[in-house]
Amino acid sequence: MTESTVSAGIVRGLAAFAATRGADPAALLAAAGLAPADLEDSDTRISLAGYQALTRAAEAACHEPALALLYGEAVDMPEVSLVGLIMTASATMGDAFAQMQRFGALAVELAMPPGVPRFAIVPRGADLWMVDNRPDPNAFPQLSEAAFARLVCGPRRFLAAPHVLEVHFTHPAPASAAEHARVFQCPVTFSSPWNAMRLHPEIAGWRVAQQPSYVFGILTQRAGTLLASLEAGRTLRSAVEARLLPTLHTGAANADAIAAALGISRQTLFRRLKAEGTSFKLVLDDLRRRMAIDYLTARNTSVNETAYLVGFSDAPAFSRAFKRWTGKSPRDLRSA
């Protein structure tokens, strides 16, 4: 199992939130054994133990035992992690959950047992539950509390109806239980067998009323310019690239889907690309290369974030591909 870590953005966001409630960010970092330089680069991973120490120091400094819950309520994921931008760019809530599953480790990477996802959708009779499977949850219940608060309060800002109908926590009821009831606005059960939220049964199909498709805020201008140039092309290659770009970040770019979008068969796609002197694999590889260089040169995304945005399941695989493309490491290009 991998070491449990938290992104610098999540940690930086908590320190900033605590500062709005009277805490000294520098003192909080010192109490957690961290330095401001540790949080400058979004690629920096902070140990879960360091994040725990910061959380407890912030709770004490703010005299607020429910600080992690309030942090999740007040600060949306797009403000502290690219994961949030990607989720709010999803077409539906079901798509957003799929993107959270794929990109979630960018925000919080836990040492999970092999084959066990951090979050899972579990049907139980007629009910639908989202379960947080993290090991030993009572050791640091604030992690589940903040995660659930974000998953409830973020979508609540744009959904027309409540999407979470009931919340369960494994830890005993805290003194701040009244705050939990206020934040979640639904029944909250403590000392439960699981950390879980009961969802509206039709939630998967609900539209996410945010920017759709591939538009990710800080990436809009650069990706939009490339898309416009691709759509202006006359070759099949340009048409393929134009349809790959909106789905590149999902990791689901494949020949069958692109052929269907173009209204041709897979065999026709391959044959026509071959006539243009290329192949689907080469087109996809080259688009990833160009987008990766574009993102890293702009310095709007970290190396890890860029890896996921161009369709790689992990940063090491992306680094190997980037070295093959350019002869350099992605970190070297970004810091140049």
N, C-alpha and C positions, 0 to 999 in steps of 0.2 A: 504494500500500500504506500501511496505517496504521503509526504508530510502535509499536514493541514496548514494552509496559508490563506491570507486575505490580501486583496489588492490594495496598493497604496491609496487608490482613490477612495475606497470604502473607509479606510483608517483616517485619511485626511478629512473626509466628510464628517466623521464623528467628532474629530477635534474641533472643526469649524462650528458644528452645531452646538457643542458644549460651550464654545466661546460666546455664542449668542445668549447663553443662559448664565453668563458671568464667570466661566472658568478661564484660566490662563492656558492657552494652547501649549506654550513652551513648557510649562510646569507639567502638564499632562503627558507630553512626550517624554520628558525626563523621568517621570514616575514609571513609565512603561519601558524604559531603557531604549528609547528611540531618539533619533535626531531629525531635525527638519530635512536634512539631505536624504533621509531614508524614504521620504514621501514625495520627492520631486519628480521622479520618473515613474510613469504608470506601469512600467514593467517590473518594478520592485515588488517583491512578495514579502509581506510581513507575516511572521509566524502567528498562528492562532493564539498562542500563549501571549504574544505581545499585544494582540488586539484585545484579549481578555483583560490584560493589565490596564490598558488604556481605558477600556469601558468602565472598569471598577473605579479607576482614578477619577474619571469624569462624573460618575454617579456620586462619588463622595464630594467632589468640588462643587457640584451643582445642587447637592442635597436633594437628589431626585433618583430614587431607586428604579423608577420606570424609564430612565433616560433612553435606553436602547429601543424600547417600544415607541417612545415619542420621536426618536430619530427616524425610525421606519415610517412613522405617520407623516412627518413633516418634509422629509427629503426624498424625492422620487429617485428611482434607480437611474434614469437618464442623466441626473445631475452628478452622479459619482462613478458611473461605469458605462462603457459602450454597450454592455449587455442590455441596459434599459433602453437605449436608443434603438437597438435591433428589435426588441420586443414591441416597442410602440410603433415600429415600422411594419409590423406584421398585419396581415389582412384580417385575421380573426383571433379570438382568444385562444382557440386551439392551436393556431400557428404560433402565437406568442409563447405558449407553453413549450412547444417543440423547440423553439429557439432558445428558451431558457435552459432546456435540457442540454442543448448542444454547446451553448456559450457560457453556461453558469460558472464553470471553473475559472473563468476570467475574473469573476468577482470574489467567489469563495470556493476554494478547492479543499475538500475534506478527504481524510484518509478513510475512504469507504471500503467495505468488504468487496472482493471481486464480484462483478456482475450486479451489484446493488446500486441503483441510482439514488442520488440525494433526494430528489422529489419524484413521486410516482402518482399516477391517477389510478385509483382503486375503486371499482364498483362494489357496492355492498347492498344487496337487495335492489331496491329501487333508487338507492342513493348513490351519489358520486362524490368521492373524497380525494383530495390532494393530500398526500402523506409526506412528511419530512422524515426520512429514514436515517438521519445521521446518528452515529453510535453515541452512547452515553449522553443523551440530551440534557439530563438534569445537571451535568457538570457545568454547563454554561447555557442556561435556558434563554439568555438574552439573544443568542444567535437565531433561534427559532422565532422568538417574539418579534425581532426586527424584520425578519424575512416575511413573516405572515402579515405584519403591519403594512409593509410595502405592497405586498400582493393584494391586500384588501383596499388600501387607501389610494394607491395609484390609479387602478382602473375605475374606482368609484368616481373619479373626477370626470370621466367621460362616458361611462355606461349609464343607460337610462334606468336600470333596475338593479337591486342588490344581486351580486354574483356569489357572495359567500354567505351561507345561511347559518353556519354553526362553526365554532372553533374549539378545538381540544388541545390541551397541553398536558404533558406527563408530569410536570413539576407541581408541587402543592401551590395552592392559592397564595399569592403574595399580599403584602399589606396594600399594594397599589391595585388590587383587583378592580376597583371602581374605574380606574383609568383604562383598563383592558375593555371593560364593558362600553365605555365611551368611544374608544378608538374603533372597536370592531362592529359596534352597533348590531350585535346579534348575540345569541346565547354563547357564553364562554364556559367551558368545563375544565377544571384543573384536576390533577391526580388521575388523569385519563390513561388508558393503556397505550395511547399513541399521540404523537403530535400531528394533527390533521385538521383540515378544513372541509366542511361539507359544502359542495358547490351546487349552484343551480344546474339542474340536469341538462339544460340546453346551452350551457355556457360556451361550449366549443365552437358553435357557429356564430356567436355574437361578434359583430364587427368591432374592430379596434378603431376608434374615432380619432386617430392620429395620422401622421404623414404616411401614406401607403408605399408599397413597392420598395425600391432600394434607397429611398431618400433618407439619409441618416444625419440630418442637421449639419454638422461640421464637414461632412463629406459631399454635401449636395452639389456645390458649384463644380468641383473637380469631376465627379462622376457624371453629372448632368452634361458637362461639356463634351466628355468622351462619348456619352450616349448619343448626343445630337450628331456628332461626326460619324458615328457608326451607322446611324439610321440614314444618313445622307449618302452612304456608299451604294454602289451598284452591284457589287459582287455577292455571291452566296456567303462568302466568309464574313463580310460586314454584317449581313443579316443574321448570321449565327452569333456573332459577337454581341450584336444589339440585344438578342434574346438571352444570351448567357449572363450579361452584366447584372440584370435585376435579381438573378438567382444565385450569383456566385457565392455570396456569403452563406447561403443555406447548406452548401456542401452537396446539394442535390442536382448539380448540373450533369446531365447525361444526354447521350445522343437521342434516345427514344423521345424524351420530353421536348427537345429542341426540334426534332423532325416533326412531331405532332403540332408544335406551335407554328411551324412553317407550312403545314398542310401537305407534307410529303412523307414518303416512307423512309425508314432508317437506311435502307439500301440506296435509295435515290440520293439521300444526303451524302452518304459516303462516296458515291460515284461522282457527284457533281463537285464535291470538294477535291477529290483526286484530280479531276479535270482542271481545277484551278491550281494544282501543284501543292496541295496541302492535305491535311486530314483533320478529323474532329479533335483528336488528341493534341495535335500540334496547335490548332486554333485555341483550344482551352488553355494549354500550357503557356502560350504566348500572351494571352489576355491576362492570366494570373501574373505573369512577369511584369507586364506594363502597369497593371493596377498596383502591384506591390511597390514598384519603384515610385509611382506617383504618390501613394499614401506616405511612404517613408520620407520622400524628399520634402513633402509638405510639412512633415513633423507634427501632424494632427493626431496620429495614432501611434501607439507603441508597437514594438516588434510582435508581441503576442497578439495584440488586437489585429494587426495587419494579417497575421497568419490565418486567423479565423475568417476575416473579411474576404480573403481571396480563396476560401474554400478548403483550407487544410484543417485536419482534425486535431493536430497538435503542432506546437512551435518547432520542435526538433525537425519534423518532416519538412516544414516550410523552410527552415534554415538550410537544410541540405539542398532543396530545390533552388533556393536563391543563390547559393554558392555555385551551383551548376549553371544557372542563368548568367551570372555576372562575374564570377570569380571572387566575389566579396561576400562577407557575412552581412545580413540585413542590419545588424547593429552598427557595423562600420559605415554603411551608407547613411543611416539615420543621424549618426554623430558627425558626419563630414561637414 
